[in-house]
Amino acid sequence: MREISSDITFEVSADQVASVRVARSTRLTVHCGAVWVTRSDDVADYWLEPGHTLRLRRGERLWIGAEQGRAAWVAFATPARVSERVADWATRLAARWGIHARDGWRTV
């Protein structure tokens, strides 16, 4: 199992399942290939395609596998500055009110 505490990009092989633990709140982005993600303390599974993102909570564990028999590339990005965290919070708050910034992120 890998622990994610900083920005990292890695390949998920077609025949393996990657297990990771999130040390800091972060965002997973799929760069190439389709993946499925199972999260600890969540009853839903997530199927993500290139360009899709998933916000992750500190302390959760993930299992990630590639779909369609091909390898996939995923990236984890941690918030770098307080201003980014404030902007993410404001975006989530705006989305609750039905206002979308159209910033290019698709959050699942």
N, C-alpha and C positions, 0 to 999 in steps of 0.2 A: 504494500500500500504506500502510495506517495502522499506527502503532506504538501498542500499548496499554501504558500505564505508570501509569494511574490509573483510577478508576471512570468508566465512560462507558456510555451507552445509545445505540444507533443503529438505524436502519431498514435492512434489507436488501431492496432492491427486487426485485420478482418476476422481472425480466429481467436482473439483474446478479449477478455473483459478487464478494463483498468479500474482499480479501486483507489480512490483518493479521499483524503480528509481535508476539509477547508479550514485553514488556520485563521484566516482573516476574511471578512466579507469581500466578495469578489464577483466578477462577471465572467461566465463561460461563453465563448463565441465559437461557433463552428465555422472553420475556414474552408474545408474541403471534405466532401463525402457527407453522408447522413449518419447520425448517431442516435442511440436511445440512451436515456439517462434515468436511473432509479436513484431516488434520494432517501436518506434515512428520515424517519418521521413524516413520510408523505405517502399516501396511498396511491397516488397517480404515477405513471411512467410518462416520460416526455420523449417525443420523437422530434429531432431537430435537423434541419437542413442547413446548407451553407448560408451564412448571414444571420441565422437565428441566434438569439442570446438567451441566457438564463441567469438570473440574479441568484447568488448563493449566499447563505448565511454562515457566519463563523461557527465552527464546530460540527457542521453536518458532514456526513459521509456520502460519497457518490459511487455508483458503479456505472461505467460508461462502456458501451459496446458499439462497434461499427455495424451499419446496416448494409444490405444488398451485396454482401460478400466482398466488399472492398474496404481498404484502409481509409481512415478519416483523420483529419488534422483538427485539433481543438486548441483554443488559447484561453488562458485564465489571466484576467487583468484585475489588479487590486487598485482601489482608489488611491491616487497619488497625493491629492491635496484636499484640504478641508473644503475648498470651494467646489470641488467635484462632488463631494458628498452632499453638500447643500444643494447643488444643482440637481442631483439624483433625487433627493428628498422632494424638492419643488416639482420635479417632473412627475413623481408618483402621486403627489397631492393633486396636481392639475389633472392627471388621468382619472383620479377618483371623481372629479367634478366634470369629466367628459371633455376636458381640454387636452389636445395632443400637440406636442411641440413639433412633430414630424422631423425628428432629429436623425432618422436613419436607423435607429435601434428598434428591433422587434423583440419585446420582452415577453416571455412566456410565463 
